Amino acid sequence: MIKLIQKQNILIMYYREGKSQREIARLLGVDRKTVRRYINKYEEKRKELEQSSGLVDPGELIQEIVEPPKYTVGNRPKRKVTEDIQSLIKNIWMKMNRNGGMANINKLKNN
């Protein structure tokens, strides 16, 4: 999960320091898509402000920068364990018990 300070650093590194999205992702240890998402959101907010009033209010842009990141965890599809997966787990579990449990897990990988 990205922290507020990382979101701010992404925007500062991109706009002030002129770093690439790839470099920012590498330096902060976040996915490049995350970097792109926050840059795009900032750009969208800036364009929205320009279109609505003709001028960009720095206060609103600053508010956009300092807002904590928002996540859409409720929209993710639920995962379902199918009968095939249950069968596969059961077979592996039985093999592990026959072969001495976790100590011999490498033997199972080779089979």
Residue pairs with C-beta under 8 A, 6 or more apart in sequence:
1 69
1 71
2 30
2 34
2 38
2 69
3 69
4 66
4 67
4 68
4 69
6 28
6 30
7 38
7 65
7 68
7 69
8 65
8 66
9 24
9 28
10 24
10 28
10 30
10 34
10 35
10 38
10 39
11 38
11 39
11 42
11 65
13 19
13 23
13 24
13 27
14 21
14 24
14 35
14 39
19 27
21 32
21 35
21 36
21 39
22 32
24 35
25 31
25 32
25 34
25 35
28 35
38 69
41 64
42 61
42 64
42 65
45 60
45 61
45 64
46 56
46 61
49 55
49 56
49 57
49 60
49 61
50 56
92 108
95 108
95 111
96 102
96 104
96 105
96 108
99 107
99 108
